[in-house]
């Protein structure tokens, strides 16, 4: 949760000066708000966030805004509420079947969309990003609004996944690049670069581990191959035939007996003159065949 709070702290440092952007932020904060008659309210566990919401609503709507301490499920919350019939109807319109984002919000400048998503993130989202867990989730309590937000984010080319939670819908991302896209949409620059750097570091570690694992597999294969060659040579040697299989095969066999752990490439380079790895492979194939014939005669 600390990562979420760091991002939210960045967002509440300043209220937008432009009226359209401040309106977009307020509408984002109220996207999942509750309506009772002409009263609109949202709940938060943070007193600092409650103060910020109050300031935004008072500046945007010129209405008196109250902060009331309440308890829900044994936990303390702050309820931020105000009376404004027009806004209550606007928020309630989100719950109409088939309603869309255009029925609620109009983006008048390039920064309105950023502030709108920031508002929803402040009031309804959490994010965790660590070595073992990437998760950004908007938890929306009203079903139609969850659909609208899903469609909106998809239109922004950041299609989320959804899951049913108790009394809510989780709209979430787990892939680091998708989380980066959301942070970039909100222009959460510090968090964006932190997530990107962590992802790069993790990818480097994964690549290094894969390289190490691949190298380990190659070493194991080389050792197994060398042991197979040594067993074949031992069969020929015990039969008293090592010096009778031809100069080239004898040379290769003796070099392998002297250098148990050498790779085929290294062993090929030790020949006088050096031979290719392919040539050495062919020689050992003949040695294997000879050893097999000797073993079958016993």
ZADO-1210 file (C-alpha; in nm, 4 decimals, padded with zeros to 6 digits):
<atoms>
<atom x="00.0000" y="00.0000" z="00.0000" code="UNK" pos="1"/>
<atom x="00.2942" y="00.2351" z="00.0528" code="UNK" pos="2"/>
<atom x="00.3461" y="00.2588" z="-00.3241" code="UNK" pos="3"/>
<atom x="-00.0206" y="00.3569" z="-00.3700" code="UNK" pos="4"/>
<atom x="00.0075" y="00.6244" z="-00.1036" code="UNK" pos="5"/>
<atom x="00.3222" y="00.7679" z="-00.2600" code="UNK" pos="6"/>
<atom x="00.1405" y="00.8117" z="-00.5914" code="UNK" pos="7"/>
<atom x="-00.1684" y="00.9584" z="-00.4256" code="UNK" pos="8"/>
<atom x="00.0459" y="01.1964" z="-00.2239" code="UNK" pos="9"/>
<atom x="00.1923" y="01.3235" z="-00.5509" code="UNK" pos="10"/>
<atom x="-00.1600" y="01.3765" z="-00.6897" code="UNK" pos="11"/>
<atom x="-00.2934" y="01.5785" z="-00.3933" code="UNK" pos="12"/>
<atom x="-00.0048" y="01.8248" z="-00.3847" code="UNK" pos="13"/>
<atom x="-00.1927" y="02.0734" z="-00.5997" code="UNK" pos="14"/>
<atom x="-00.5458" y="02.1339" z="-00.7304" code="UNK" pos="15"/>
<atom x="-00.5541" y="02.2008" z="-01.1079" code="UNK" pos="16"/>
<atom x="-00.5833" y="02.5714" z="-01.1957" code="UNK" pos="17"/>
<atom x="-00.7757" y="02.5270" z="-01.5210" code="UNK" pos="18"/>
<atom x="-01.1494" y="02.4989" z="-01.4657" code="UNK" pos="19"/>
<atom x="-01.1953" y="02.2097" z="-01.7106" code="UNK" pos="20"/>
<atom x="-00.9142" y="02.0085" z="-01.5491" code="UNK" pos="21"/>
<atom x="-01.0421" y="02.0761" z="-01.1981" code="UNK" pos="22"/>
<atom x="-01.3879" y="01.9681" z="-01.3125" code="UNK" pos="23"/>
<atom x="-01.2400" y="01.6463" z="-01.4606" code="UNK" pos="24"/>
<atom x="-01.0622" y="01.5724" z="-01.1321" code="UNK" pos="25"/>
<atom x="-01.3815" y="01.6330" z="-00.9304" code="UNK" pos="26"/>
<atom x="-01.5842" y="01.4095" z="-01.1636" code="UNK" pos="27"/>
<atom x="-01.3192" y="01.1385" z="-01.1313" code="UNK" pos="28"/>
<atom x="-01.3331" y="01.1567" z="-00.7514" code="UNK" pos="29"/>
<atom x="-01.7120" y="01.1281" z="-00.7657" code="UNK" pos="30"/>
<atom x="-01.7231" y="00.8539" z="-01.0310" code="UNK" pos="31"/>
<atom x="-01.8058" y="00.5841" z="-00.7726" code="UNK" pos="32"/>
<atom x="-01.9766" y="00.8174" z="-00.5220" code="UNK" pos="33"/>
<atom x="-02.3082" y="00.7493" z="-00.3487" code="UNK" pos="34"/>
<atom x="-02.6191" y="00.9590" z="-00.4008" code="UNK" pos="35"/>
<atom x="-02.9068" y="01.0050" z="-00.1559" code="UNK" pos="36"/>
<atom x="-03.1566" y="01.2566" z="-00.2891" code="UNK" pos="37"/>
<atom x="-02.9558" y="01.5727" z="-00.3575" code="UNK" pos="38"/>
<atom x="-02.6662" y="01.4626" z="-00.1350" code="UNK" pos="39"/>
<atom x="-02.3460" y="01.3228" z="-00.2855" code="UNK" pos="40"/>
<atom x="-02.0810" y="01.1562" z="-00.0685" code="UNK" pos="41"/>
<atom x="-01.7645" y="00.9474" z="-00.0798" code="UNK" pos="42"/>
<atom x="-01.5730" y="00.7761" z="00.2013" code="UNK" pos="43"/>
<atom x="-01.2002" y="00.7595" z="00.2615" code="UNK" pos="44"/>
<atom x="-00.9804" y="00.6305" z="00.5421" code="UNK" pos="45"/>
<atom x="-00.7344" y="00.9168" z="00.4984" code="UNK" pos="46"/>
<atom x="-00.7989" y="01.2478" z="00.6677" code="UNK" pos="47"/>
<atom x="-00.5478" y="01.4111" z="00.4331" code="UNK" pos="48"/>
<atom x="-00.7384" y="01.2825" z="00.1309" code="UNK" pos="49"/>
<atom x="-01.0691" y="01.3977" z="00.2818" code="UNK" pos="50"/>
<atom x="-00.9299" y="01.7510" z="00.3179" code="UNK" pos="51"/>
<atom x="-00.8142" y="01.7446" z="-00.0443" code="UNK" pos="52"/>
<atom x="-01.1528" y="01.6208" z="-00.1709" code="UNK" pos="53"/>
<atom x="-01.3270" y="01.8958" z="00.0276" code="UNK" pos="54"/>
<atom x="-01.1022" y="02.1626" z="-00.1260" code="UNK" pos="55"/>
<atom x="-01.1597" y="02.0339" z="-00.4790" code="UNK" pos="56"/>
<atom x="-01.5395" y="02.0184" z="-00.4414" code="UNK" pos="57"/>
<atom x="-01.5688" y="02.3586" z="-00.2765" code="UNK" pos="58"/>
<atom x="-01.3616" y="02.5250" z="-00.5469" code="UNK" pos="59"/>
<atom x="-01.5361" y="02.3488" z="-00.8329" code="UNK" pos="60"/>
<atom x="-01.8977" y="02.3538" z="-00.7167" code="UNK" pos="61"/>
<atom x="-01.9010" y="02.6517" z="-00.4775" code="UNK" pos="62"/>
<atom x="-02.0929" y="02.4404" z="-00.2266" code="UNK" pos="63"/>
<atom x="-02.0399" y="02.3823" z="00.1448" code="UNK" pos="64"/>
<atom x="-01.8679" y="02.0455" z="00.1951" code="UNK" pos="65"/>
<atom x="-01.8727" y="01.8499" z="00.5234" code="UNK" pos="66"/>
<atom x="-01.6285" y="01.5891" z="00.6529" code="UNK" pos="67"/>
<atom x="-01.7951" y="01.3465" z="00.8927" code="UNK" pos="68"/>
<atom x="-01.6166" y="01.0701" z="01.0903" code="UNK" pos="69"/>
<atom x="-01.7965" y="00.7364" z="01.0484" code="UNK" pos="70"/>
<atom x="-01.7333" y="00.3675" z="01.1168" code="UNK" pos="71"/>
<atom x="-01.7802" y="00.0849" z="00.8672" code="UNK" pos="72"/>
<atom x="-01.7087" y="-00.2797" z="00.9514" code="UNK" pos="73"/>
<atom x="-01.5254" y="-00.1683" z="01.2620" code="UNK" pos="74"/>
<atom x="-01.2954" y="00.0698" z="01.0725" code="UNK" pos="75"/>
<atom x="-01.2880" y="00.4476" z="01.0894" code="UNK" pos="76"/>
<atom x="-01.3606" y="00.6492" z="00.7752" code="UNK" pos="77"/>
<atom x="-01.4142" y="01.0111" z="00.6783" code="UNK" pos="78"/>
<atom x="-01.7301" y="01.0844" z="00.4801" code="UNK" pos="79"/>
<atom x="-01.6991" y="01.3815" z="00.2457" code="UNK" pos="80"/>
<atom x="-02.0446" y="01.5025" z="00.1464" code="UNK" pos="81"/>
<atom x="-02.2247" y="01.8001" z="-00.0019" code="UNK" pos="82"/>
<atom x="-02.5718" y="01.8883" z="-00.1284" code="UNK" pos="83"/>
<atom x="-02.5941" y="01.9687" z="-00.4976" code="UNK" pos="84"/>
<atom x="-02.8958" y="01.8430" z="-00.6929" code="UNK" pos="85"/>
<atom x="-02.7443" y="01.8836" z="-01.0400" code="UNK" pos="86"/>
<atom x="-02.4315" y="01.6874" z="-00.9475" code="UNK" pos="87"/>
<atom x="-02.6381" y="01.4219" z="-00.7711" code="UNK" pos="88"/>
<atom x="-02.8357" y="01.3677" z="-01.0931" code="UNK" pos="89"/>
<atom x="-02.5130" y="01.3611" z="-01.2961" code="UNK" pos="90"/>
<atom x="-02.3584" y="01.0914" z="-01.0759" code="UNK" pos="91"/>
<atom x="-02.6824" y="00.8916" z="-01.0649" code="UNK" pos="92"/>
<atom x="-02.7002" y="00.8977" z="-01.4456" code="UNK" pos="93"/>
<atom x="-02.3993" y="00.6641" z="-01.4507" code="UNK" pos="94"/>
<atom x="-02.6215" y="00.3855" z="-01.3202" code="UNK" pos="95"/>
<atom x="-02.8563" y="00.3904" z="-01.6196" code="UNK" pos="96"/>
<atom x="-02.8392" y="00.0801" z="-01.8343" code="UNK" pos="97"/>
<atom x="-02.6290" y="00.1570" z="-02.1410" code="UNK" pos="98"/>
<atom x="-02.4891" y="00.4850" z="-02.0083" code="UNK" pos="99"/>
<atom x="-02.1416" y="00.5824" z="-02.1286" code="UNK" pos="100"/>
<atom x="-01.8603" y="00.8096" z="-02.0274" code="UNK" pos="101"/>
<atom x="-01.9840" y="01.0803" z="-02.2673" code="UNK" pos="102"/>
<atom x="-02.3094" y="01.1035" z="-02.0689" code="UNK" pos="103"/>
<atom x="-02.1055" y="01.2011" z="-01.7642" code="UNK" pos="104"/>
<atom x="-01.7810" y="01.3651" z="-01.8658" code="UNK" pos="105"/>
<atom x="-01.6504" y="01.5841" z="-02.1486" code="UNK" pos="106"/>
<atom x="-01.2757" y="01.6202" z="-02.1956" code="UNK" pos="107"/>
<atom x="-01.2089" y="01.9743" z="-02.3093" code="UNK" pos="108"/>
<atom x="-00.8281" y="01.9827" z="-02.3084" code="UNK" pos="109"/>
<atom x="-00.5361" y="01.7418" z="-02.3325" code="UNK" pos="110"/>
<atom x="-00.5025" y="01.7236" z="-01.9541" code="UNK" pos="111"/>
<atom x="-00.8674" y="01.6575" z="-01.8643" code="UNK" pos="112"/>
<atom x="-00.8417" y="01.2830" z="-01.9223" code="UNK" pos="113"/>
<atom x="-00.5320" y="01.2686" z="-01.7010" code="UNK" pos="114"/>
<atom x="-00.7095" y="01.4473" z="-01.4156" code="UNK" pos="115"/>
<atom x="-01.0242" y="01.2385" z="-01.4528" code="UNK" pos="116"/>
<atom x="-00.8316" y="00.9109" z="-01.4158" code="UNK" pos="117"/>
<atom x="-00.6309" y="01.0614" z="-01.1312" code="UNK" pos="118"/>
<atom x="-00.9562" y="01.1306" z="-00.9504" code="UNK" pos="119"/>
<atom x="-01.0782" y="00.7723" z="-00.9891" code="UNK" pos="120"/>
<atom x="-00.7370" y="00.6425" z="-00.8815" code="UNK" pos="121"/>
<atom x="-00.7356" y="00.8622" z="-00.5710" code="UNK" pos="122"/>
<atom x="-01.0769" y="00.7492" z="-00.4556" code="UNK" pos="123"/>
<atom x="-01.0967" y="00.3885" z="-00.5786" code="UNK" pos="124"/>
<atom x="-00.7558" y="00.2365" z="-00.6651" code="UNK" pos="125"/>
<atom x="-00.4593" y="00.0597" z="-00.5112" code="UNK" pos="126"/>
<atom x="-00.1311" y="-00.0534" z="-00.6619" code="UNK" pos="127"/>
<atom x="00.1417" y="-00.2924" z="-00.5529" code="UNK" pos="128"/>
<atom x="00.4613" y="-00.3492" z="-00.7462" code="UNK" pos="129"/>
<atom x="00.7302" y="-00.5812" z="-00.6172" code="UNK" pos="130"/>
<atom x="00.9498" y="-00.8716" z="-00.7228" code="UNK" pos="131"/>
<atom x="00.6648" y="-01.1154" z="-00.6732" code="UNK" pos="132"/>
<atom x="00.3486" y="-00.9122" z="-00.7248" code="UNK" pos="133"/>
<atom x="00.2338" y="-00.6520" z="-00.9781" code="UNK" pos="134"/>
<atom x="-00.1234" y="-00.5375" z="-00.9292" code="UNK" pos="135"/>
<atom x="-00.3109" y="-00.2167" z="-01.0019" code="UNK" pos="136"/>
<atom x="-00.6831" y="-00.2310" z="-00.9309" code="UNK" pos="137"/>
<atom x="-00.9791" y="00.0054" z="-00.9425" code="UNK" pos="138"/>
<atom x="-01.2442" y="-00.1343" z="-00.7075" code="UNK" pos="139"/>
<atom x="-01.5795" y="-00.0007" z="-00.8297" code="UNK" pos="140"/>
<atom x="-01.8889" y="-00.0577" z="-00.6156" code="UNK" pos="141"/>
<atom x="-02.1552" y="00.0245" z="-00.8763" code="UNK" pos="142"/>
<atom x="-02.1880" y="-00.2399" z="-01.1550" code="UNK" pos="143"/>
<atom x="-02.2797" y="-00.0058" z="-01.4423" code="UNK" pos="144"/>
<atom x="-01.9962" y="00.2277" z="-01.3517" code="UNK" pos="145"/>
<atom x="-01.7537" y="-00.0651" z="-01.3548" code="UNK" pos="146"/>
<atom x="-01.8663" y="-00.1394" z="-01.7091" code="UNK" pos="147"/>
<atom x="-01.8271" y="00.2250" z="-01.8108" code="UNK" pos="148"/>
<atom x="-01.4759" y="00.2464" z="-01.6663" code="UNK" pos="149"/>
<atom x="-01.3760" y="-00.0802" z="-01.8362" code="UNK" pos="150"/>
<atom x="-01.5009" y="00.0525" z="-02.1709" code="UNK" pos="151"/>
<atom x="-01.3265" y="00.3858" z="-02.1149" code="UNK" pos="152"/>
<atom x="-00.9885" y="00.2282" z="-02.0343" code="UNK" pos="153"/>
<atom x="-01.0240" y="-00.0061" z="-02.3311" code="UNK" pos="154"/>
<atom x="-01.0885" y="00.2969" z="-02.5540" code="UNK" pos="155"/>
<atom x="-00.7647" y="00.4422" z="-02.4142" code="UNK" pos="156"/>
<atom x="-00.5961" y="00.1244" z="-02.5511" code="UNK" pos="157"/>
<atom x="-00.5263" y="-00.0070" z="-02.1990" code="UNK" pos="158"/>
<atom x="-00.7790" y="-00.2908" z="-02.1816" code="UNK" pos="159"/>
<atom x="-00.8118" y="-00.4232" z="-01.8247" code="UNK" pos="160"/>
<atom x="-00.9256" y="-00.7517" z="-01.6785" code="UNK" pos="161"/>
<atom x="-01.2182" y="-00.7684" z="-01.4368" code="UNK" pos="162"/>
<atom x="-01.3083" y="-00.9821" z="-01.1380" code="UNK" pos="163"/>
<atom x="-01.6081" y="-00.9932" z="-00.9061" code="UNK" pos="164"/>
<atom x="-01.5252" y="-00.8875" z="-00.5519" code="UNK" pos="165"/>
<atom x="-01.7542" y="-00.8795" z="-00.2520" code="UNK" pos="166"/>
<atom x="-01.9898" y="-00.5852" z="-00.3159" code="UNK" pos="167"/>
<atom x="-01.7614" y="-00.4530" z="-00.5929" code="UNK" pos="168"/>
<atom x="-01.5990" y="-00.5170" z="-00.9305" code="UNK" pos="169"/>
<atom x="-01.2218" y="-00.5245" z="-00.9537" code="UNK" pos="170"/>
<atom x="-01.0848" y="-00.3666" z="-01.2723" code="UNK" pos="171"/>
<atom x="-00.7205" y="-00.4616" z="-01.2707" code="UNK" pos="172"/>
<atom x="-00.3826" y="-00.4982" z="-01.4398" code="UNK" pos="173"/>
<atom x="-00.0998" y="-00.7372" z="-01.3503" code="UNK" pos="174"/>
<atom x="00.1454" y="-00.6925" z="-01.6359" code="UNK" pos="175"/>
<atom x="00.4113" y="-00.4313" z="-01.5681" code="UNK" pos="176"/>
<atom x="00.3820" y="-00.2715" z="-01.9119" code="UNK" pos="177"/>
<atom x="00.0051" y="-00.2231" z="-01.8674" code="UNK" pos="178"/>
<atom x="00.0617" y="-00.0686" z="-01.5249" code="UNK" pos="179"/>
<atom x="00.3166" y="00.1625" z="-01.6859" code="UNK" pos="180"/>
<atom x="00.0514" y="00.2646" z="-01.9422" code="UNK" pos="181"/>
<atom x="-00.1952" y="00.3610" z="-01.6670" code="UNK" pos="182"/>
<atom x="00.0707" y="00.5558" z="-01.4773" code="UNK" pos="183"/>
<atom x="00.1670" y="00.7299" z="-01.7990" code="UNK" pos="184"/>
<atom x="-00.1989" y="00.8154" z="-01.8682" code="UNK" pos="185"/>
<atom x="-00.2176" y="00.9789" z="-01.5241" code="UNK" pos="186"/>
<atom x="00.1293" y="01.1325" z="-01.5728" code="UNK" pos="187"/>
<atom x="00.2460" y="00.9832" z="-01.2438" code="UNK" pos="188"/>
<atom x="00.6013" y="01.0378" z="-01.3619" code="UNK" pos="189"/>
<atom x="00.7936" y="00.9354" z="-01.0504" code="UNK" pos="190"/>
<atom x="00.5982" y="00.6116" z="-01.0171" code="UNK" pos="191"/>
<atom x="00.6174" y="00.5450" z="-01.3922" code="UNK" pos="192"/>
<atom x="00.9973" y="00.5558" z="-01.3960" code="UNK" pos="193"/>
<atom x="01.0211" y="00.3545" z="-01.0753" code="UNK" pos="194"/>
<atom x="00.8011" y="00.0781" z="-01.2195" code="UNK" pos="195"/>
<atom x="00.9897" y="00.0855" z="-01.5486" code="UNK" pos="196"/>
<atom x="01.3270" y="00.0627" z="-01.3720" code="UNK" pos="197"/>
<atom x="01.2076" y="-00.2232" z="-01.1517" code="UNK" pos="198"/>
<atom x="01.0770" y="-00.4085" z="-01.4554" code="UNK" pos="199"/>
<atom x="01.4064" y="-00.3635" z="-01.6400" code="UNK" pos="200"/>
<atom x="01.6002" y="-00.4854" z="-01.3353" code="UNK" pos="201"/>
<atom x="01.3700" y="-00.7879" z="-01.3033" code="UNK" pos="202"/>
<atom x="01.4037" y="-00.8691" z="-01.6753" code="UNK" pos="203"/>
<atom x="01.7834" y="-00.8514" z="-01.6480" code="UNK" pos="204"/>
<atom x="01.7783" y="-01.0910" z="-01.3509" code="UNK" pos="205"/>
<atom x="01.5474" y="-01.3296" z="-01.5389" code="UNK" pos="206"/>
<atom x="01.7736" y="-01.3210" z="-01.8451" code="UNK" pos="207"/>
<atom x="02.0802" y="-01.3811" z="-01.6296" code="UNK" pos="208"/>
<atom x="01.9113" y="-01.6757" z="-01.4573" code="UNK" pos="209"/>
<atom x="01.8102" y="-01.8199" z="-01.7925" code="UNK" pos="210"/>
<atom x="02.1667" y="-01.7818" z="-01.9167" code="UNK" pos="211"/>
<atom x="02.3007" y="-01.9521" z="-01.6038" code="UNK" pos="212"/>
<atom x="02.0462" y="-02.2322" z="-01.6334" code="UNK" pos="213"/>
<atom x="02.1233" y="-02.2741" z="-02.0029" code="UNK" pos="214"/>
<atom x="02.4959" y="-02.2850" z="-01.9278" code="UNK" pos="215"/>
<atom x="02.4326" y="-02.5426" z="-01.6540" code="UNK" pos="216"/>
<atom x="02.2367" y="-02.7595" z="-01.8971" code="UNK" pos="217"/>
<atom x="02.5123" y="-02.7310" z="-02.1569" code="UNK" pos="218"/>
<atom x="02.7767" y="-02.8244" z="-01.9000" code="UNK" pos="219"/>
<atom x="02.5707" y="-03.1251" z="-01.7873" code="UNK" pos="220"/>
<atom x="02.5322" y="-03.2388" z="-02.1494" code="UNK" pos="221"/>
<atom x="02.9060" y="-03.1961" z="-02.2128" code="UNK" pos="222"/>
<atom x="02.9919" y="-03.3998" z="-01.9020" code="UNK" pos="223"/>
<atom x="02.7494" y="-03.6763" z="-01.9979" code="UNK" pos="224"/>
<atom x="02.8916" y="-03.6867" z="-02.3520" code="UNK" pos="225"/>
<atom x="03.2491" y="-03.7026" z="-02.2212" code="UNK" pos="226"/>
<atom x="03.1580" y="-03.9889" z="-01.9872" code="UNK" pos="227"/>
<atom x="02.9987" y="-04.1792" z="-02.2743" code="UNK" pos="228"/>
<atom x="03.3142" y="-04.1292" z="-02.4832" code="UNK" pos="229"/>
<atom x="03.5346" y="-04.2454" z="-02.1970" code="UNK" pos="230"/>
<atom x="03.3314" y="-04.5634" z="-02.1481" code="UNK" pos="231"/>
<atom x="03.3574" y="-04.6452" z="-02.5183" code="UNK" pos="232"/>
<atom x="03.7335" y="-04.5851" z="-02.5180" code="UNK" pos="233"/>
<atom x="03.7689" y="-04.8013" z="-02.2063" code="UNK" pos="234"/>
<atom x="03.5930" y="-05.0922" z="-02.3809" code="UNK" pos="235"/>
<atom x="03.8316" y="-05.0661" z="-02.6786" code="UNK" pos="236"/>
<atom x="04.1332" y="-05.0264" z="-02.4502" code="UNK" pos="237"/>
<atom x="04.0394" y="-05.3307" z="-02.2383" code="UNK" pos="238"/>
<atom x="04.0113" y="-05.5337" z="-02.5581" code="UNK" pos="239"/>
<atom x="04.3709" y="-05.4386" z="-02.6425" code="UNK" pos="240"/>
<atom x="04.2644" y="-05.2584" z="-02.9601" code="UNK" pos="241"/>
<atom x="04.3294" y="-04.8914" z="-02.8800" code="UNK" pos="242"/>
<atom x="04.6510" y="-04.8842" z="-03.0844" code="UNK" pos="243"/>
<atom x="04.4898" y="-05.0778" z="-03.3733" code="UNK" pos="244"/>
<atom x="04.1971" y="-04.8534" z="-03.4629" code="UNK" pos="245"/>
<atom x="04.3946" y="-04.6128" z="-03.6795" code="UNK" pos="246"/>
<atom x="04.6126" y="-04.3135" z="-03.6022" code="UNK" pos="247"/>
<atom x="04.3335" y="-04.0559" z="-03.6127" code="UNK" pos="248"/>
<atom x="04.0935" y="-04.2433" z="-03.3863" code="UNK" pos="249"/>
<atom x="04.3727" y="-04.3376" z="-03.1455" code="UNK" pos="250"/>
<atom x="04.4846" y="-03.9744" z="-03.1219" code="UNK" pos="251"/>
<atom x="04.1348" y="-03.8550" z="-03.0412" code="UNK" pos="252"/>
<atom x="04.0798" y="-04.1340" z="-02.7875" code="UNK" pos="253"/>
<atom x="04.4067" y="-04.0631" z="-02.6056" code="UNK" pos="254"/>
<atom x="04.3345" y="-03.6887" z="-02.5891" code="UNK" pos="255"/>
<atom x="03.9967" y="-03.7634" z="-02.4333" code="UNK" pos="256"/>
<atom x="04.1634" y="-03.9951" z="-02.1767" code="UNK" pos="257"/>
<atom x="04.4037" y="-03.7128" z="-02.0867" code="UNK" pos="258"/>
<atom x="04.1384" y="-03.4379" z="-02.0751" code="UNK" pos="259"/>
<atom x="03.8172" y="-03.5700" z="-01.9179" code="UNK" pos="260"/>
<atom x="03.6473" y="-03.2329" z="-01.8752" code="UNK" pos="261"/>
<atom x="03.7443" y="-03.0648" z="-02.2031" code="UNK" pos="262"/>
<atom x="03.4631" y="-02.9656" z="-02.4370" code="UNK" pos="263"/>
<atom x="03.4542" y="-03.1040" z="-02.7900" code="UNK" pos="264"/>
<atom x="03.5694" y="-02.7674" z="-02.9239" code="UNK" pos="265"/>
<atom x="03.8608" y="-02.7596" z="-02.6803" code="UNK" pos="266"/>
<atom x="03.9502" y="-03.1211" z="-02.7560" code="UNK" pos="267"/>
<atom x="03.9383" y="-03.0582" z="-03.1327" code="UNK" pos="268"/>
<atom x="04.1830" y="-02.7693" z="-03.0916" code="UNK" pos="269"/>
<atom x="04.4325" y="-02.9948" z="-02.9101" code="UNK" pos="270"/>
<atom x="04.4875" y="-03.2168" z="-03.2146" code="UNK" pos="271"/>
<atom x="04.7998" y="-03.1858" z="-03.4319" code="UNK" pos="272"/>
<atom x="04.7017" y="-03.0227" z="-03.6546" code="UNK" pos="273"/>
<atom x="04.3737" y="-02.8927" z="-03.5001" code="UNK" pos="274"/>
<atom x="04.0549" y="-03.0445" z="-03.6412" code="UNK" pos="275"/>
<atom x="03.6955" y="-02.9228" z="-03.6488" code="UNK" pos="276"/>
<atom x="03.4339" y="-03.0123" z="-03.3910" code="UNK" pos="277"/>
<atom x="03.2378" y="-03.1873" z="-03.6664" code="UNK" pos="278"/>
<atom x="03.5384" y="-03.4035" z="-03.7582" code="UNK" pos="279"/>
<atom x="03.5879" y="-03.4972" z="-03.3938" code="UNK" pos="280"/>
<atom x="03.2201" y="-03.5894" z="-03.3609" code="UNK" pos="281"/>
<atom x="03.2578" y="-03.8222" z="-03.6616" code="UNK" pos="282"/>
<atom x="03.5622" y="-03.9867" z="-03.5045" code="UNK" pos="283"/>
<atom x="03.3794" y="-04.0520" z="-03.1775" code="UNK" pos="284"/>
<atom x="03.0845" y="-04.1930" z="-03.3703" code="UNK" pos="285"/>
<atom x="03.3232" y="-04.4527" z="-03.5158" code="UNK" pos="286"/>
<atom x="03.4661" y="-04.5197" z="-03.1678" code="UNK" pos="287"/>
<atom x="03.1135" y="-04.5724" z="-03.0305" code="UNK" pos="288"/>
<atom x="03.0384" y="-04.8191" z="-03.3111" code="UNK" pos="289"/>
<atom x="03.3590" y="-05.0137" z="-03.2468" code="UNK" pos="290"/>
<atom x="03.2881" y="-05.0262" z="-02.8722" code="UNK" pos="291"/>
<atom x="02.9346" y="-05.1469" z="-02.9404" code="UNK" pos="292"/>
<atom x="03.0603" y="-05.4272" z="-03.1675" code="UNK" pos="293"/>
<atom x="03.3148" y="-05.5358" z="-02.9054" code="UNK" pos="294"/>
<atom x="03.0510" y="-05.5376" z="-02.6312" code="UNK" pos="295"/>
<atom x="02.8133" y="-05.7405" z="-02.8472" code="UNK" pos="296"/>
<atom x="03.0744" y="-06.0079" z="-02.9110" code="UNK" pos="297"/>
<atom x="03.1115" y="-06.0797" z="-02.5386" code="UNK" pos="298"/>
</atoms>
